[in-house]
Amino acid sequence: MNEIIKKVLSPILKNDKIYIDPKFKKIKIDVGLSINAPNTEYWLRNENDLIVIGFEPSSMCFDNLTLLNEENRNKYTEYVFVSKERLNDSFFPIKCALSSGEPRYQKFYNTAKNKDDKSLLGCSSLYEPSHRLPIIETENVPVISLSNVFNLFPWEEISYIDQLKIDAQGSDFNILIGAEDYLNNIAYITIENSTYDFYKKEDDSYKFDSYLKKYSFEKISETGGNSTYLNKNHLDEVNKIKFFIENK
């Protein structure tokens, strides 16, 4: 196994395979956790047999999330934070970025709201920010693909992913490409369809529709800068799946 893949996925590996406790019957993937992982929290509030694997490359965000910094919880009272008891039980955060291509290390930009407020905005990215977002710091982060993850997934135990949510600040399309044909194993996909000119490289919101159509996905909603797609090959499973997207 590639050493980068092995290192970043080590918290969820057992005998070089992703281990899912038998008590869990469903799985969702949360890409771009920021400091609070709100989608994960809402998902897990509603389903006792669900496990969430999340990805967050920013050291600043990841440390705030996994150490459950009380100062941030008190500061951002309008935010929903993942509950402490979920960590390494039903929620497994992985510290790396996702994209396409070979496993590697890549420069990552941690950004703030503005020049006067150095609070984390949750808009850090593999892409260099525009003038609208000041850089707090840069770091080299491990980058793998979803296909690297899914190659190690126990499909014989859980045959499909309920939902893949991606909010990766300009990297969403590359993350989909990196999933390769495993997209067929996902029922719902939610992506951020615009980064609102925050970065010098801007995703083209129109290319998501055409690319996902190749894998039988149909757009079912578009709100708050997010688009959700349903895989028509998983219509039989729709009534078994709950999906929710929180923007904060």
TIPA-71295 format. One record per residue: residue in one letter; x, y, z of N, C-alpha, C in turn. Coordinates in nm, 2 decimals, decimal comma. Layout:
REM residues N
R  type    n_c1    n_c2    n_c3   ca_c1   ca_c2   ca_c3    c_c1    c_c2    c_c3
R     A       X       Y       Z       X       Y       Z       X       Y       Z
...
END
This chain:
REM residues 248
R  type    n_c1    n_c2    n_c3   ca_c1   ca_c2   ca_c3    c_c1    c_c2    c_c3
R     M    0,08   -0,12    0,00    0,00    0,00    0,00    0,09    0,13    0,00
R     N    0,05    0,23   -0,08    0,12    0,35   -0,08    0,13    0,41    0,06
R     E    0,25    0,46    0,10    0,28    0,50    0,24    0,19    0,62    0,28
R     I    0,16    0,71    0,18    0,08    0,83    0,22   -0,06    0,78    0,25
R     I   -0,11    0,69    0,16   -0,25    0,64    0,19   -0,25    0,57    0,32
R     K   -0,15    0,49    0,35   -0,15    0,41    0,47   -0,14    0,50    0,59
R     K   -0,07    0,61    0,58   -0,05    0,70    0,70   -0,18    0,77    0,73
R     V   -0,24    0,83    0,62   -0,36    0,92    0,65   -0,48    0,84    0,69
R     L   -0,49    0,71    0,64   -0,61    0,63    0,67   -0,59    0,54    0,79
R     S   -0,47    0,55    0,85   -0,44    0,46    0,96   -0,55    0,46    1,07
R     P   -0,62    0,57    1,10   -0,72    0,57    1,21   -0,84    0,48    1,18
R     I   -0,86    0,44    1,05   -0,97    0,36    1,02   -0,93    0,23    0,95
R     L   -0,81    0,19    0,96   -0,76    0,07    0,89   -0,74   -0,04    0,99
R     K   -0,77   -0,16    0,95   -0,74   -0,28    1,02   -0,71   -0,39    0,92
R     N   -0,58   -0,44    0,93   -0,53   -0,54    0,84   -0,54   -0,49    0,69
R     D   -0,50   -0,36    0,68   -0,49   -0,29    0,55   -0,63   -0,28    0,48
R     K   -0,74   -0,28    0,56   -0,87   -0,26    0,50   -0,94   -0,16    0,59
R     I   -1,03   -0,08    0,54   -1,11    0,01    0,62   -1,20   -0,08    0,71
R     Y   -1,20   -0,06    0,84   -1,28   -0,14    0,93   -1,41   -0,06    0,97
R     I   -1,52   -0,13    0,95   -1,65   -0,07    0,99   -1,71   -0,16    1,10
R     D   -1,73   -0,11    1,22   -1,79   -0,19    1,33   -1,93   -0,24    1,28
R     P   -1,96   -0,37    1,30   -2,08   -0,43    1,25   -2,21   -0,36    1,30
R     K   -2,20   -0,28    1,41   -2,32   -0,21    1,46   -2,36   -0,10    1,36
R     F   -2,28   -0,07    1,27   -2,31    0,04    1,17   -2,36   -0,03    1,04
R     K   -2,47    0,01    0,99   -2,52   -0,04    0,86   -2,52    0,06    0,75
R     K   -2,49    0,18    0,78   -2,50    0,29    0,68   -2,37    0,37    0,69
R     I   -2,33    0,44    0,58   -2,21    0,53    0,59   -2,23    0,65    0,50
R     K   -2,19    0,76    0,55   -2,18    0,89    0,47   -2,04    0,94    0,48
R     I   -2,00    1,02    0,37   -1,87    1,07    0,36   -1,88    1,23    0,36
R     D   -1,81    1,29    0,45   -1,82    1,44    0,47   -1,68    1,50    0,44
R     V   -1,67    1,56    0,32   -1,54    1,62    0,27   -1,55    1,77    0,29
R     G   -1,46    1,82    0,38   -1,45    1,96    0,41   -1,53    1,98    0,54
R     L   -1,46    1,95    0,66   -1,53    1,96    0,79   -1,53    2,09    0,85
R     S   -1,43    2,18    0,81   -1,41    2,31    0,88   -1,38    2,28    1,03
R     I   -1,42    2,37    1,11   -1,39    2,36    1,26   -1,50    2,29    1,33
R     N   -1,61    2,26    1,27   -1,72    2,21    1,35   -1,80    2,09    1,29
R     A   -1,78    2,06    1,17   -1,85    1,94    1,11   -2,00    1,94    1,13
R     P   -2,07    2,04    1,09   -2,22    2,05    1,12   -2,30    1,94    1,05
R     N   -2,26    1,91    0,92   -2,34    1,81    0,85   -2,33    1,67    0,92
R     T   -2,21    1,64    0,97   -2,19    1,52    1,04   -2,28    1,51    1,16
R     E   -2,28    1,62    1,24   -2,36    1,63    1,36   -2,51    1,61    1,33
R     Y   -2,56    1,67    1,23   -2,70    1,66    1,19   -2,73    1,52    1,15
R     W   -2,64    1,46    1,07   -2,66    1,33    1,02   -2,67    1,23    1,14
R     L   -2,58    1,24    1,23   -2,57    1,14    1,33   -2,67    1,16    1,44
R     R   -2,73    1,28    1,45   -2,84    1,30    1,54   -2,97    1,21    1,50
R     N   -2,98    1,18    1,37   -3,10    1,12    1,32   -3,09    0,97    1,29
R     E   -2,96    0,92    1,30   -2,95    0,78    1,26   -2,85    0,71    1,35
R     N   -2,89    0,61    1,43   -2,81    0,54    1,52   -2,72    0,44    1,46
R     D   -2,75    0,39    1,34   -2,67    0,29    1,27   -2,58    0,35    1,16
R     L   -2,56    0,48    1,17   -2,48    0,55    1,07   -2,34    0,57    1,12
R     I   -2,24    0,56    1,03   -2,10    0,60    1,06   -2,06    0,71    0,95
R     V   -1,99    0,81    0,99   -1,94    0,91    0,90   -1,79    0,92    0,90
R     I   -1,73    0,91    0,79   -1,59    0,93    0,77   -1,57    1,07    0,71
R     G   -1,49    1,16    0,77   -1,48    1,29    0,72   -1,33    1,33    0,69
R     F   -1,32    1,43    0,60   -1,18    1,47    0,56   -1,16    1,62    0,57
R     E   -1,06    1,65    0,64   -1,02    1,79    0,66   -0,87    1,81    0,66
R     P   -0,81    1,88    0,56   -0,67    1,90    0,55   -0,61    2,00    0,64
R     S   -0,68    2,11    0,67   -0,63    2,22    0,75   -0,59    2,18    0,89
R     S   -0,47    2,20    0,93   -0,43    2,17    1,07   -0,50    2,25    1,17
R     M   -0,52    2,38    1,13   -0,59    2,47    1,22   -0,74    2,42    1,24
R     C   -0,80    2,39    1,14   -0,94    2,34    1,15   -0,95    2,20    1,22
R     F   -0,86    2,11    1,17   -0,86    1,98    1,23   -0,83    1,98    1,38
R     D   -0,74    2,06    1,42   -0,71    2,06    1,57   -0,83    2,12    1,64
R     N   -0,89    2,22    1,59   -1,01    2,28    1,66   -1,12    2,18    1,66
R     L   -1,13    2,10    1,56   -1,24    2,00    1,55   -1,21    1,88    1,65
R     T   -1,10    1,83    1,64   -1,07    1,70    1,71   -1,04    1,73    1,86
R     L   -0,98    1,85    1,89   -0,96    1,89    2,03   -1,09    1,95    2,09
R     L   -1,18    1,98    2,00   -1,31    2,04    2,05   -1,29    2,16    2,13
R     N   -1,22    2,25    2,07   -1,18    2,38    2,14   -1,30    2,45    2,20
R     E   -1,31    2,46    2,33   -1,43    2,53    2,39   -1,43    2,68    2,36
R     E   -1,31    2,74    2,34   -1,31    2,88    2,31   -1,38    2,91    2,18
R     N   -1,36    2,82    2,08   -1,43    2,84    1,95   -1,58    2,81    1,96
R     R   -1,61    2,71    2,04   -1,75    2,68    2,06   -1,83    2,80    2,12
R     N   -1,76    2,86    2,21   -1,82    2,98    2,28   -1,82    3,10    2,19
R     K   -1,72    3,11    2,10   -1,71    3,23    2,01   -1,81    3,22    1,90
R     Y   -1,82    3,10    1,84   -1,91    3,08    1,72   -2,04    3,02    1,77
R     T   -2,12    3,09    1,85   -2,24    3,04    1,91   -2,35    3,00    1,81
R     E   -2,33    3,07    1,69   -2,43    3,04    1,58   -2,40    2,91    1,51
R     Y   -2,29    2,85    1,53   -2,25    2,73    1,46   -2,30    2,61    1,53
R     V   -2,32    2,50    1,46   -2,35    2,37    1,51   -2,22    2,29    1,51
R     F   -2,18    2,24    1,62   -2,06    2,16    1,64   -2,09    2,02    1,66
R     V   -2,01    1,93    1,60   -2,02    1,79    1,62   -2,00    1,75    1,77
R     S   -2,08    1,67    1,82   -2,08    1,63    1,96   -1,95    1,55    2,00
R     K   -1,89    1,58    2,11   -1,77    1,52    2,16   -1,77    1,37    2,16
R     E   -1,88    1,31    2,20   -1,89    1,16    2,22   -1,89    1,09    2,09
R     R   -1,90    1,16    1,98   -1,91    1,09    1,84   -1,76    1,06    1,79
R     L   -1,67    1,14    1,84   -1,53    1,12    1,79   -1,48    0,98    1,81
R     N   -1,43    0,92    1,70   -1,37    0,79    1,70   -1,47    0,68    1,75
R     D   -1,60    0,71    1,74   -1,71    0,61    1,77   -1,79    0,60    1,64
R     S   -1,87    0,70    1,62   -1,95    0,70    1,49   -1,90    0,80    1,39
R     F   -1,80    0,88    1,43   -1,74    0,98    1,35   -1,59    0,97    1,35
R     F   -1,53    0,95    1,23   -1,39    0,94    1,21   -1,33    1,04    1,12
R     P   -1,27    1,15    1,17   -1,21    1,25    1,09   -1,07    1,21    1,04
R     I   -1,04    1,23    0,92   -0,92    1,20    0,86   -0,85    1,33    0,81
R     K   -0,72    1,35    0,85   -0,65    1,47    0,82   -0,58    1,46    0,69
R     C   -0,65    1,49    0,58   -0,59    1,50    0,45   -0,68    1,57    0,35
R     A   -0,63    1,61    0,24   -0,71    1,67    0,13   -0,74    1,56    0,03
R     L   -0,85    1,58   -0,04   -0,89    1,48   -0,15   -0,88    1,56   -0,28
R     S   -0,84    1,49   -0,38   -0,84    1,54   -0,52   -0,83    1,42   -0,62
R     S   -0,78    1,45   -0,73   -0,75    1,34   -0,83   -0,60    1,33   -0,84
R     G   -0,56    1,22   -0,91   -0,41    1,20   -0,93   -0,35    1,12   -0,83
R     E   -0,22    1,10   -0,83   -0,15    1,02   -0,74   -0,14    1,08   -0,60
R     P   -0,12    0,99   -0,50   -0,10    1,04   -0,36    0,02    1,13   -0,36
R     R    0,02    1,24   -0,28    0,12    1,34   -0,29    0,11    1,44   -0,17
R     Y    0,20    1,53   -0,15    0,19    1,64   -0,06    0,18    1,76   -0,15
R     Q    0,09    1,86   -0,10    0,07    1,98   -0,18    0,05    2,10   -0,09
R     K    0,08    2,21   -0,14    0,06    2,34   -0,06   -0,09    2,36   -0,04
R     F   -0,12    2,40    0,09   -0,25    2,43    0,13   -0,26    2,57    0,19
R     Y   -0,37    2,65    0,16   -0,38    2,78    0,21   -0,48    2,79    0,32
R     N   -0,44    2,83    0,44   -0,54    2,86    0,55   -0,57    3,01    0,54
R     T   -0,70    3,04    0,53   -0,74    3,18    0,51   -0,83    3,23    0,63
R     A   -0,84    3,36    0,64   -0,92    3,43    0,74   -1,04    3,50    0,67
R     K   -1,12    3,56    0,76   -1,24    3,64    0,71   -1,19    3,76    0,64
R     N   -1,10    3,84    0,71   -1,05    3,96    0,65   -0,92    4,00    0,72
R     K   -0,86    4,10    0,68   -0,73    4,14    0,73   -0,73    4,17    0,88
R     D   -0,84    4,22    0,93   -0,85    4,26    1,07   -0,90    4,14    1,16
R     D   -0,97    4,05    1,10   -1,03    3,94    1,18   -0,96    3,81    1,13
R     K   -0,87    3,76    1,21   -0,79    3,64    1,17   -0,86    3,51    1,21
R     S   -0,99    3,52    1,24   -1,07    3,40    1,27   -1,07    3,31    1,15
R     L   -1,07    3,18    1,17   -1,08    3,08    1,06   -1,22    3,10    0,99
R     L   -1,22    3,11    0,86   -1,34    3,12    0,79   -1,41    2,99    0,74
R     G   -1,32    2,89    0,73   -1,37    2,76    0,67   -1,37    2,76    0,52
R     C   -1,28    2,85    0,47   -1,27    2,86    0,32   -1,12    2,83    0,28
R     S   -1,05    2,76    0,36   -0,91    2,73    0,33   -0,92    2,63    0,21
R     S   -0,81    2,63    0,13   -0,81    2,55    0,01   -0,68    2,51   -0,05
R     L   -0,68    2,41   -0,14   -0,56    2,38   -0,21   -0,53    2,49   -0,31
R     Y   -0,63    2,58   -0,34   -0,61    2,68   -0,44   -0,58    2,82   -0,37
R     E   -0,49    2,89   -0,44   -0,45    3,02   -0,38   -0,57    3,12   -0,38
R     P   -0,60    3,18   -0,27   -0,71    3,27   -0,26   -0,70    3,40   -0,34
R     S   -0,81    3,46   -0,37   -0,81    3,59   -0,44   -0,78    3,70   -0,33
R     H   -0,79    3,82   -0,37   -0,76    3,93   -0,27   -0,87    3,94   -0,16
R     R   -0,98    3,87   -0,18   -1,09    3,88   -0,08   -1,05    3,80    0,05
R     L   -0,96    3,70    0,04   -0,93    3,62    0,16   -0,78    3,63    0,19
R     P   -0,75    3,69    0,31   -0,61    3,70    0,35   -0,56    3,56    0,40
R     I   -0,44    3,53    0,37   -0,38    3,40    0,41   -0,32    3,41    0,55
R     I   -0,37    3,32    0,64   -0,31    3,31    0,77   -0,18    3,24    0,77
R     E   -0,18    3,12    0,70   -0,05    3,05    0,69   -0,07    2,94    0,58
R     T    0,04    2,89    0,53    0,03    2,78    0,43    0,10    2,66    0,50
R     E    0,07    2,54    0,45    0,13    2,41    0,49    0,12    2,31    0,38
R     N    0,21    2,21    0,39    0,20    2,10    0,30    0,12    1,99    0,36
R     V    0,01    1,95    0,28   -0,08    1,85    0,33   -0,08    1,73    0,24
R     P   -0,11    1,61    0,30   -0,12    1,49    0,22   -0,25    1,50    0,13
R     V   -0,24    1,45    0,01   -0,35    1,45   -0,08   -0,37    1,31   -0,14
R     I   -0,49    1,26   -0,12   -0,52    1,13   -0,18   -0,65    1,14   -0,26
R     S   -0,70    1,03   -0,32   -0,82    1,04   -0,40   -0,93    0,95   -0,33
R     L   -1,05    0,97   -0,36   -1,16    0,89   -0,31   -1,14    0,74   -0,36
R     S   -1,09    0,72   -0,48   -1,07    0,59   -0,53   -0,97    0,52   -0,44
R     N   -0,86    0,59   -0,39   -0,77    0,53   -0,29   -0,84    0,48   -0,17
R     V   -0,94    0,56   -0,12   -1,02    0,53   -0,01   -1,11    0,41   -0,04
R     F   -1,18    0,42   -0,15   -1,28    0,31   -0,18   -1,22    0,18   -0,22
R     N   -1,09    0,18   -0,27   -1,02    0,06   -0,29   -1,01   -0,03   -0,17
R     L   -1,01    0,03   -0,05   -0,99   -0,04    0,07   -1,12   -0,05    0,15
R     F   -1,23   -0,02    0,09   -1,36   -0,02    0,16   -1,43   -0,16    0,16
R     P   -1,49   -0,20    0,27   -1,56   -0,33    0,28   -1,69   -0,33    0,21
R     W   -1,69   -0,33    0,08   -1,82   -0,33    0,00   -1,91   -0,45    0,03
R     E   -1,84   -0,56    0,07   -1,92   -0,68    0,10   -2,01   -0,66    0,22
R     E   -1,97   -0,56    0,31   -2,05   -0,53    0,43   -2,15   -0,42    0,41
R     I   -2,11   -0,31    0,35   -2,20   -0,20    0,31   -2,18   -0,18    0,16
R     S   -2,29   -0,20    0,09   -2,28   -0,21   -0,06   -2,28   -0,07   -0,13
R     Y   -2,32    0,03   -0,06   -2,32    0,16   -0,12   -2,31    0,27   -0,01
R     I   -2,27    0,39   -0,06   -2,25    0,51    0,03   -2,38    0,59    0,02
R     D   -2,45    0,61    0,14   -2,57    0,69    0,14   -2,55    0,83    0,07
R     Q   -2,45    0,90    0,12   -2,43    1,03    0,07   -2,29    1,08    0,08
R     L   -2,24    1,14   -0,03   -2,11    1,20   -0,03   -2,14    1,35   -0,04
R     K   -2,09    1,43    0,07   -2,10    1,57    0,07   -1,96    1,63    0,05
R     I   -1,95    1,72   -0,05   -1,82    1,78   -0,07   -1,83    1,94   -0,06
R     D   -1,75    2,00    0,02   -1,74    2,14    0,03   -1,59    2,17    0,04
R     A   -1,52    2,17   -0,07   -1,37    2,17   -0,07   -1,31    2,29   -0,14
R     Q   -1,39    2,40   -0,15   -1,33    2,53   -0,19   -1,26    2,52   -0,32
R     G   -1,33    2,48   -0,43   -1,27    2,48   -0,56   -1,22    2,35   -0,60
R     S   -1,21    2,25   -0,51   -1,16    2,12   -0,55   -1,27    2,01   -0,57
R     D   -1,39    2,05   -0,56   -1,50    1,96   -0,57   -1,50    1,87   -0,69
R     F   -1,48    1,94   -0,81   -1,48    1,86   -0,93   -1,37    1,76   -0,94
R     N   -1,25    1,80   -0,90   -1,14    1,71   -0,90   -1,16    1,59   -0,80
R     I   -1,23    1,62   -0,69   -1,26    1,51   -0,60   -1,36    1,41   -0,67
R     L   -1,45    1,46   -0,74   -1,54    1,36   -0,81   -1,47    1,28   -0,91
R     I   -1,38    1,34   -0,99   -1,29    1,27   -1,08   -1,21    1,16   -1,01
R     G   -1,16    1,20   -0,90   -1,08    1,11   -0,82   -1,15    0,98   -0,77
R     A   -1,29    0,99   -0,76   -1,37    0,88   -0,72   -1,38    0,77   -0,83
R     E   -1,35    0,81   -0,95   -1,35    0,72   -1,07   -1,49    0,65   -1,07
R     D   -1,49    0,52   -1,11   -1,62    0,45   -1,12   -1,69    0,41   -0,99
R     Y   -1,62    0,44   -0,88   -1,69    0,42   -0,75   -1,81    0,52   -0,73
R     L   -1,82    0,62   -0,82   -1,94    0,70   -0,82   -2,07    0,62   -0,83
R     N   -2,05    0,51   -0,90   -2,17    0,42   -0,92   -2,22    0,36   -0,78
R     N   -2,13    0,37   -0,68   -2,16    0,31   -0,55   -2,22    0,41   -0,45
R     I   -2,25    0,53   -0,50   -2,30    0,64   -0,42   -2,44    0,68   -0,46
R     A   -2,53    0,69   -0,36   -2,67    0,72   -0,38   -2,69    0,87   -0,40
R     Y   -2,65    0,95   -0,31   -2,66    1,10   -0,32   -2,52    1,17   -0,32
R     I   -2,51    1,27   -0,39   -2,39    1,35   -0,39   -2,43    1,50   -0,38
R     T   -2,37    1,57   -0,28   -2,39    1,71   -0,27   -2,26    1,78   -0,29
R     I   -2,25    1,88   -0,37   -2,13    1,96   -0,40   -2,16    2,11   -0,38
R     E   -2,05    2,18   -0,37   -2,06    2,33   -0,37   -2,04    2,37   -0,51
R     N   -2,14    2,44   -0,57   -2,13    2,46   -0,71   -2,07    2,60   -0,75
R     S   -2,03    2,68   -0,65   -1,96    2,80   -0,67   -1,88    2,84   -0,55
R     T   -1,76    2,90   -0,57   -1,68    2,95   -0,46   -1,68    3,10   -0,46
R     Y   -1,77    3,16   -0,53   -1,80    3,30   -0,52   -1,67    3,39   -0,54
R     D   -1,59    3,35   -0,63   -1,47    3,43   -0,66   -1,37    3,45   -0,54
R     F   -1,37    3,35   -0,45   -1,28    3,35   -0,34   -1,14    3,31   -0,38
R     Y   -1,13    3,24   -0,50   -1,00    3,18   -0,54   -0,96    3,22   -0,68
R     K   -0,83    3,22   -0,71   -0,79    3,26   -0,84   -0,83    3,15   -0,94
R     K   -0,86    3,03   -0,90   -0,91    2,93   -0,98   -1,05    2,90   -0,94
R     E   -1,15    2,92   -1,03   -1,29    2,91   -1,00   -1,35    2,79   -1,07
R     D   -1,42    2,70   -1,00   -1,49    2,59   -1,06   -1,60    2,63   -1,15
R     D   -1,62    2,56   -1,26   -1,73    2,59   -1,35   -1,85    2,51   -1,31
R     S   -1,95    2,58   -1,26   -2,07    2,52   -1,20   -2,14    2,43   -1,30
R     Y   -2,13    2,45   -1,43   -2,20    2,38   -1,53   -2,15    2,24   -1,56
R     K   -2,02    2,22   -1,53   -1,96    2,09   -1,57   -2,00    1,98   -1,47
R     F   -2,04    2,01   -1,35   -2,09    1,91   -1,26   -2,20    1,83   -1,32
R     D   -2,30    1,90   -1,38   -2,42    1,83   -1,43   -2,39    1,73   -1,54
R     S   -2,30    1,77   -1,63   -2,27    1,68   -1,74   -2,19    1,57   -1,70
R     Y   -2,09    1,59   -1,61   -2,01    1,48   -1,56   -2,09    1,38   -1,48
R     L   -2,17    1,42   -1,39   -2,24    1,33   -1,31   -2,35    1,26   -1,39
R     K   -2,40    1,32   -1,49   -2,50    1,25   -1,58   -2,45    1,12   -1,63
R     K   -2,32    1,12   -1,66   -2,26    1,00   -1,71   -2,27    0,88   -1,62
R     Y   -2,29    0,91   -1,49   -2,30    0,81   -1,39   -2,44    0,80   -1,34
R     S   -2,54    0,84   -1,42   -2,68    0,83   -1,39   -2,73    0,92   -1,28
R     F   -2,66    1,03   -1,25   -2,70    1,12   -1,15   -2,79    1,23   -1,21
R     E   -2,89    1,27   -1,13   -2,98    1,38   -1,17   -2,99    1,48   -1,06
R     K   -2,98    1,61   -1,09   -2,98    1,71   -0,99   -3,13    1,72   -0,94
R     I   -3,14    1,72   -0,80   -3,27    1,72   -0,74   -3,29    1,85   -0,66
R     S   -3,18    1,92   -0,63   -3,20    2,05   -0,56   -3,07    2,13   -0,58
R     E   -3,10    2,26   -0,57   -2,99    2,36   -0,57   -3,02    2,48   -0,48
R     T   -2,95    2,49   -0,37   -2,98    2,60   -0,28   -2,86    2,63   -0,20
R     G   -2,85    2,76   -0,17   -2,74    2,81   -0,08   -2,60    2,78   -0,14
R     G   -2,58    2,77   -0,27   -2,45    2,75   -0,33   -2,42    2,60   -0,34
R     N   -2,52    2,51   -0,30   -2,50    2,37   -0,30   -2,59    2,30   -0,40
R     S   -2,55    2,20   -0,47   -2,63    2,12   -0,55   -2,63    1,97   -0,51
R     T   -2,75    1,91   -0,50   -2,76    1,77   -0,46   -2,81    1,69   -0,58
R     Y   -2,74    1,57   -0,60   -2,77    1,48   -0,71   -2,81    1,35   -0,66
R     L   -2,90    1,28   -0,73   -2,95    1,15   -0,69   -2,91    1,05   -0,80
R     N   -2,85    0,94   -0,76   -2,81    0,84   -0,86   -2,93    0,75   -0,89
R     K   -2,98    0,76   -1,01   -3,11    0,69   -1,05   -3,10    0,54   -1,04
R     N   -2,97    0,49   -1,03   -2,96    0,35   -1,02   -2,98    0,30   -0,88
R     H   -3,00    0,40   -0,78   -3,02    0,37   -0,64   -3,16    0,41   -0,60
R     L   -3,25    0,41   -0,69   -3,39    0,46   -0,65   -3,45    0,36   -0,55
R     D   -3,42    0,24   -0,56   -3,48    0,14   -0,46   -3,43    0,17   -0,32
R     E   -3,32    0,24   -0,30   -3,27    0,27   -0,17   -3,31    0,40   -0,11
R     V   -3,38    0,49   -0,19   -3,41    0,62   -0,16   -3,48    0,63   -0,02
R     N   -3,58    0,55   -0,01   -3,66    0,56    0,12   -3,59    0,52    0,24
R     K   -3,47    0,46    0,22   -3,39    0,41    0,34   -3,29    0,52    0,38
R     I   -3,28    0,63    0,30   -3,17    0,72    0,32   -3,23    0,86    0,36
R     K   -3,16    0,92    0,46   -3,20    1,06    0,50   -3,08    1,14    0,46
R     F   -3,10    1,25    0,40   -2,99    1,34    0,37   -3,03    1,49    0,41
R     F   -2,92    1,56    0,45   -2,94    1,69    0,51   -2,81    1,77    0,48
R     I   -2,83    1,89    0,44   -2,71    1,98    0,42   -2,73    2,11    0,50
R     E   -2,63    2,13    0,58   -2,62    2,26    0,67   -2,50    2,34    0,62
R     N   -2,53    2,47    0,59   -2,42    2,55    0,53   -2,32    2,61    0,63
R     K   -2,35    2,61    0,75   -2,26    2,67    0,85   -2,16    2,56    0,91
END
